[in-house]
Amino acid sequence: MISTGEMKRGATIELDGRVYQVMDFSHIKMGRGSAQMRMKLRDIRRGDIIERTFQAGEKWPRVRVERVPMQFSYAEGDLFYFMNTETYDQVPLTRDQVGEAMNFLAENGTCDVLFLGDEPIGIELPASVALKITRCDPGVKGDTATGATKPATLESGLKVNVPLFVKAGDKIKVDTRTGEYLERA
């Protein structure tokens, strides 16, 4: 069982006979009465997103999800193909199952594919990924007393703000939780 105090993003719970993944949550403390928790949940099989409010201390059955390290091979239409590097099996995932993580996927990049039994349900990225800059304006030196930034487009299509010294062709590390520049790789 998992309670509201142990909740974290990405946790998988069973609610009303369905399996949900916690996308986001926040604690709410009213002036009177007990604390509550508002959660944004995604139905693993159907992809629906719901928001529900629960009383503090409520518990749900935890669903066992297996994490298998895989390599992103390629995308074709609305399908993303991942390969198990040990067995060479390929697993297709839909755009809904991959979600916002597609902004951080580069060919041959590694991530964990989540399985509920034998069914792939989504992916989990590492805390940061290294991506190559494909397009970036040259930095303009001038009155930059503090850290000035410029926009850059990465190989995955994601746009991030980078420092002026970074140029096209460089590899940078990007935080997968916030989508921000961390450092040069």
Wavefront OBJ file of the C-alpha trace (Angstrom):
o trace
v 0.000 0.000 0.000
v 1.091 3.565 -0.664
v -0.231 6.522 1.330
v -0.449 10.241 0.589
v 2.706 10.863 2.645
v 4.782 8.468 0.509
v 3.464 9.755 -2.832
v 5.912 10.814 -5.544
v 5.781 11.593 -9.240
v 5.758 8.518 -11.441
v 4.282 6.266 -8.743
v 1.774 3.734 -10.067
v -1.389 3.056 -8.055
v -4.642 1.166 -8.483
v -7.800 3.268 -8.098
v -11.384 2.202 -8.933
v -10.138 -0.951 -10.676
v -7.824 0.972 -13.039
v -4.076 1.533 -13.020
v -2.954 5.175 -12.822
v 0.411 6.879 -12.893
v 0.855 9.999 -10.741
v 1.816 12.899 -12.998
v 1.695 15.643 -10.383
v 0.449 16.204 -6.846
v 0.143 18.984 -4.282
v -0.755 19.140 -0.610
v -3.572 21.498 0.387
v -4.039 22.639 3.980
v -7.289 24.438 4.672
v -7.761 26.798 7.609
v -10.190 24.370 9.153
v -10.422 20.660 8.660
v -7.872 18.085 7.624
v -5.209 18.385 4.935
v -5.968 17.163 1.446
v -3.948 16.078 -1.541
v -4.806 16.980 -5.131
v -3.378 14.592 -7.704
v -3.176 14.605 -11.475
v -3.389 10.987 -12.648
v -2.940 9.359 -16.076
v -4.751 6.133 -16.901
v -1.979 3.827 -18.075
v -4.005 1.857 -20.603
v -6.324 4.533 -22.022
v -4.162 7.647 -21.603
v -6.945 9.713 -19.963
v -5.831 12.341 -17.457
v -7.963 13.028 -14.387
v -7.615 15.243 -11.332
v -8.817 13.972 -7.957
v -8.669 15.232 -4.384
v -8.078 12.851 -1.468
v -7.934 13.170 2.318
v -4.481 13.065 3.920
v -3.551 9.563 5.050
v -5.609 7.744 2.403
v -3.976 4.572 1.006
v -4.083 2.745 -2.327
v -2.667 -0.556 -3.587
v 0.731 -0.055 -5.174
v 1.129 -1.578 -8.636
v 4.411 -3.337 -9.416
v 6.032 -1.870 -12.489
v 9.155 -3.440 -13.973
v 11.847 -1.097 -15.346
v 13.880 -2.500 -18.246
v 16.849 -0.479 -19.579
v 16.431 -0.003 -23.330
v 17.867 2.026 -26.168
v 15.779 4.389 -28.295
v 16.098 3.217 -31.903
v 13.859 5.421 -34.058
v 10.467 7.074 -34.426
v 8.066 6.282 -37.259
v 4.799 8.182 -37.410
v 3.221 8.062 -33.951
v 5.300 5.064 -32.805
v 8.615 5.167 -30.966
v 10.734 2.005 -31.092
v 12.956 0.908 -28.209
v 15.416 -2.004 -28.259
v 16.454 -4.224 -25.372
v 20.265 -4.249 -25.647
v 20.533 -7.748 -24.141
v 17.860 -9.645 -26.107
v 17.585 -7.263 -29.129
v 13.782 -7.336 -28.817
v 12.043 -4.199 -30.122
v 9.144 -2.605 -28.280
v 6.913 0.057 -29.895
v 5.345 2.785 -27.737
v 2.756 5.339 -28.835
v 3.159 9.113 -28.632
v 0.772 9.174 -25.641
v 2.815 6.564 -23.776
v 6.071 8.462 -24.347
v 4.501 11.840 -23.520
v 6.776 14.840 -22.876
v 9.821 12.552 -22.745
v 9.989 12.631 -26.571
v 11.641 16.068 -26.237
v 14.650 14.401 -24.611
v 15.045 11.324 -26.847
v 17.981 11.107 -29.227
v 18.806 8.107 -31.381
v 20.702 5.458 -29.401
v 19.875 7.225 -26.119
v 19.084 4.990 -23.161
v 16.110 5.077 -20.804
v 13.992 2.692 -18.754
v 10.869 1.281 -20.410
v 8.152 0.562 -17.857
v 6.276 -2.738 -18.085
v 3.059 -3.751 -16.337
v 3.299 -7.511 -16.703
v 4.219 -8.000 -20.378
v 2.608 -4.730 -21.525
v 4.856 -1.668 -22.083
v 3.201 1.369 -20.469
v 5.708 4.224 -20.729
v 9.294 5.349 -20.226
v 11.347 6.853 -17.436
v 14.258 9.123 -18.311
v 17.486 9.639 -16.384
v 17.825 12.943 -14.466
v 19.804 14.486 -17.335
v 20.541 13.655 -20.960
v 23.259 14.781 -23.370
v 21.914 16.225 -26.620
v 23.609 17.873 -29.599
v 22.771 21.450 -30.602
v 21.609 21.577 -34.222
v 20.811 25.301 -34.541
v 22.040 28.223 -32.492
v 22.618 31.931 -33.183
v 26.133 33.230 -32.566
v 26.609 34.933 -29.195
v 26.942 38.714 -29.173
v 29.440 40.118 -26.718
v 28.473 43.330 -25.038
v 27.105 44.579 -21.777
v 26.628 41.165 -20.181
v 27.490 41.710 -16.537
v 25.427 38.644 -15.603
v 24.859 35.321 -17.352
v 23.212 36.151 -20.682
v 21.543 33.382 -22.668
v 20.418 32.709 -26.221
v 17.940 30.194 -27.694
v 19.218 26.908 -29.138
v 17.484 24.018 -30.901
v 18.567 20.486 -29.954
v 18.605 17.310 -32.078
v 15.339 16.176 -30.491
v 13.598 19.430 -31.494
v 13.583 20.850 -27.957
v 14.394 24.557 -27.609
v 16.446 25.635 -24.573
v 18.245 28.782 -23.464
v 22.013 28.320 -23.349
v 24.956 30.586 -22.377
v 26.545 32.741 -25.082
v 29.743 30.617 -25.340
v 27.825 27.516 -26.527
v 27.669 27.035 -30.311
v 26.012 24.739 -32.863
v 27.504 21.239 -32.866
v 28.246 21.247 -29.125
v 26.778 18.564 -26.870
v 25.055 19.828 -23.746
v 23.416 18.221 -20.720
v 19.749 19.057 -20.198
v 17.731 18.438 -17.019
v 14.830 16.147 -18.015
v 12.599 17.374 -15.169
v 12.776 21.097 -15.964
v 14.055 21.169 -19.559
v 16.874 23.574 -18.642
v 20.535 23.717 -19.669
v 22.924 22.211 -17.090
v 26.420 22.134 -18.623
v 28.436 21.192 -21.675
v 28.861 17.454 -22.100
l 1 2 3 4 5 6 7 8 9 10 11 12 13 14 15 16 17 18 19 20 21 22 23 24 25 26 27 28 29 30 31 32 33 34 35 36 37 38 39 40 41 42 43 44 45 46 47 48 49 50 51 52 53 54 55 56 57 58 59 60 61 62 63 64 65 66 67 68 69 70 71 72 73 74 75 76 77 78 79 80 81 82 83 84 85 86 87 88 89 90 91 92 93 94 95 96 97 98 99 100 101 102 103 104 105 106 107 108 109 110 111 112 113 114 115 116 117 118 119 120 121 122 123 124 125 126 127 128 129 130 131 132 133 134 135 136 137 138 139 140 141 142 143 144 145 146 147 148 149 150 151 152 153 154 155 156 157 158 159 160 161 162 163 164 165 166 167 168 169 170 171 172 173 174 175 176 177 178 179 180 181 182 183 184 185
